[in-house]
Amino acid sequence: NAGVTQTPKFQVLKTGQSMTLQCAQDMNHNSMYWYRQDPGMGLRLIYYSASEGTTDKGEVPNGYNVSRLNKREFSLRLESAAPSQTSVYFCASSGVRQGYYNEQFFGPGTRLTVL
Amino acid sequence: AQSVTQLDSHVSVSEGTPVLLRCNYSSSYSPSLFWYVQHPNKGLQLLLKYTSAATLVKGINGFEAEFKKSETSFHLTKPSAHMSDAAEYFCVVRELSGGGADGLTFGKGTHLIIQP
């Protein structure tokens, strides 16, 4: 099992460009998440998907959109990148079955720089 | 609403000495609590989780944490630090809100430095 995979690993964009971060999991998990990590801020939830076909906003959704393409894949799109979106982005998944104590499994991250 | 506070942004210990990383939480309900570790340029890995079955939770690599409801704390400890323990550690709380959000709330992290 590969677990949670993310592409690309690194990306440099110019302000105003768009891009899509890809995430896939092979653990048959129902829930998937996108976080951003900034120095001294911990991880902050951008969007999540509790199940295939549903998505909801997290703490910092502005400037992002998501698509839960199927049970395995959850993509994050930046329509018009801004320097404030320079960050490390993590995808996570959780839960073959609903459970309050389910931990999340994280991908290796995408380092995004917006110039 | 839930929140989590990691009381130290940096902790430095000598190899072979005990490690203590402190975490306090606030939660309206009985929380679900986790500790994750992040090594440089890596993703997050689960160290341990509190599931209400036992207040003392043992995790991987010799780490353990004790849930103390009266103190609203979930401190992470290890008897003897190893150089490979140098990393960022995150205390995390989950509370099922009325809106059904399933995301976790992360502390800001504690950077553990191991001196040779």
HADDOCK unambig.tbl for C-alpha pairs under 7 A between the chains (distance, minus, plus):
assign (segid A and resid 40 and name CA) (segid B and resid 108 and name CA) 5.76 0.50 0.50
assign (segid A and resid 41 and name CA) (segid B and resid 108 and name CA) 5.07 0.50 0.50
assign (segid A and resid 42 and name CA) (segid B and resid 106 and name CA) 5.91 0.50 0.50
assign (segid A and resid 42 and name CA) (segid B and resid 107 and name CA) 5.86 0.50 0.50
assign (segid A and resid 42 and name CA) (segid B and resid 108 and name CA) 4.05 0.50 0.50
assign (segid A and resid 42 and name CA) (segid B and resid 109 and name CA) 5.88 0.50 0.50
assign (segid A and resid 43 and name CA) (segid B and resid 106 and name CA) 5.91 0.50 0.50
assign (segid A and resid 45 and name CA) (segid B and resid 103 and name CA) 6.73 0.50 0.50
assign (segid A and resid 100 and name CA) (segid B and resid 32 and name CA) 6.89 0.50 0.50
assign (segid A and resid 101 and name CA) (segid B and resid 32 and name CA) 5.91 0.50 0.50
assign (segid A and resid 101 and name CA) (segid B and resid 51 and name CA) 5.94 0.50 0.50
assign (segid A and resid 106 and name CA) (segid B and resid 43 and name CA) 6.00 0.50 0.50
assign (segid A and resid 106 and name CA) (segid B and resid 44 and name CA) 5.77 0.50 0.50
assign (segid A and resid 107 and name CA) (segid B and resid 43 and name CA) 5.77 0.50 0.50
assign (segid A and resid 108 and name CA) (segid B and resid 42 and name CA) 5.56 0.50 0.50
assign (segid A and resid 108 and name CA) (segid B and resid 43 and name CA) 4.28 0.50 0.50
assign (segid A and resid 109 and name CA) (segid B and resid 43 and name CA) 6.07 0.50 0.50
